Amino acid sequence: MTSLSERRAAFRRLHEGGCFVIPNPWDIGSARLLAGLDFKALATTSGGFAFSRGLPDGAVSRDVMLAHVAEIVEATELPVNADFGNAFADDAEGVATNVALCVDAGVAGLSVEDMASDRSLYGFDHAVDRVRAARAAIDASRRDVLLTARSEALLVGHPGGLDEACRRIAAFAEAGADVLFVPGKLDAAATAAVLAAAGGKPVNAIALDPAQPIAEIAARGVRRVSLATGLARAAYGGFLRLAREVAAAGTLTELAHAEPGAELNRIFAPFARG
């Protein structure tokens, strides 16, 4: 059994060079399936988990999310990065408290974003203070947990756009973030701007374009590529295509794309014996 300290050390090493994909399970089963495909780390997805609870992204409470994070940590021996939203707090003190709880859940990394629950960006100075508070909480825990700081400027349509996002992640890097992240669809020039603003620290990007191979994103200098809600949406897409076909036409052609039950039983059988 790999210890949490070993997982955290392995997660840090992944960020030291090259590029790796960090897929996003939303439950124990999806985590175990991904672990069986030789991925090196996993990341939770706040949206994917919310969908599994019949809720929109952002509607899951702190305690439910912490329990979910701990469940994903326990599901495999891979390092886990927590998609921790705005850390379920507006003030820096609350961020520190909740980040400490997330560290206690066993994560190897966690992300904190600069978007409030009403989808507005925190003021610049306050957003930086929140990153400092998260950094201080991790340092106080004496656990080697990586802090990813996100700027949601592109997602909320901030008038400053990419320039504002880069201004923020540069400040977040100075405030102690280990990894920087600007969610959104970035072309080569935008990616280069983000990398420059990160000042040499690792950058995470999301794979959003179905026509763009991971290798193309990696070639731009990105260190980590996440799939965000992509896997969860793909799973729900298959579910809905078959369900809608049955409801509307009474036919089952989409069932041809389903994974065989025998194969899923084979994959999950060792966990029943454990």
Summary of the structure (lengths in Angstrom):
residues: 274
radius of gyration: 18.9
end to end distance: 12.3
largest distance: 59.1
contacts: 879
relative contact order: 0.13
helix: 51%
strand: 11%
